[in-house]
Amino acid sequence: AQSVSQHNHHVILSEAASLELGCNYSYGGTVNLFWYVQYPGQHLQLLLKYFSGDPLVKGIKGFEAEFIKSKFSFNLRKPSVQWSDTAEYFCAVKSSWGKLQFGAGTQVVVTP
Amino acid sequence: DTEVTQTPKHLVMGMTNKKSLKCEQHMGHRAMYWYKQKAKKPPELMFVYSYEKLSINESVPSRFSPECPNSSLLNLHLHALQPEDSALYLCASSQVGREEKLFFGSGTQLSVL
C-alpha cells in the first residue's frame, strides 16, 4: 500500500536559518509529489509539486524540493526562513491510480 | 474567483442534533471533496464527487451524508455524531482528474458535545 512519512513532527528554528523537511514515500510506480502548507488559521495551500522532468522543483515563497527517485524522497528546503514561514507543512503523494495521500505533517515554528 | 467558501466556520452540536456543512465554489470545477482533519494529523479523504455523482466513499460512517445539489455546491449532512467526530472538515475542489491541483476551503471547525 502507498504510504507517506515525514521525519519530523516539530521543527523550531530561528529566522535566517536554513530549513529542510524530510518526506519519504513507499510506492514503486510513477508518482506525483506535493508539498502543502497550512498557515495558522488558514486553509491548505499548494507550495510546489513534481510530476516529471527536472527533479529540483521551485515553489512559491522561496521554497524548493528535490525528488530523489532512488531514495523515494521528496525533501523540502528553504535557505533562509522568515517568521512568516511558521506553519504546518504536509508532504503528499499521488500514484497514477490512487488517491492523494498526505503525510502526518511537520509543525515549523520560526522564532524572531 | 479562486476561492472555496465553507460555512459555518465553527459549529458546536450535540450528539442528537442534525446539522449541515456547506461548501461553494465558482471555478467551474466538477470534482469536489470532503476531507476530515484531526488536530496534528493530516487531512483524510472522506468523499469525492465527480460531475455531481459520488465517486469515492472512503467507508465513512452513515452519520455523515454528503450531497452535491449542483456543480457549485457540496453539503455534508451530520446526524447523531459522536464526540470523536470533532475535527476540522475541509472542502476542496479541482478539475476532474486533476486532484493534484486541489483548492481547499478554510474548513469548518466542528465540536461534538
Interface residues (C-beta under 8 A of the other chain):
Chain A: H9 N32 F34 Q42 H43 L44 Q45 L46 K49 F51 F90 K94 K99 L100 F102 G103 A104 G105 Q107
Chain B: V4 K40 K41 P42 P43 E44 L45 V48 I56 L90 A92 E99 E100 K101 L102 F104 G105 S106 G107
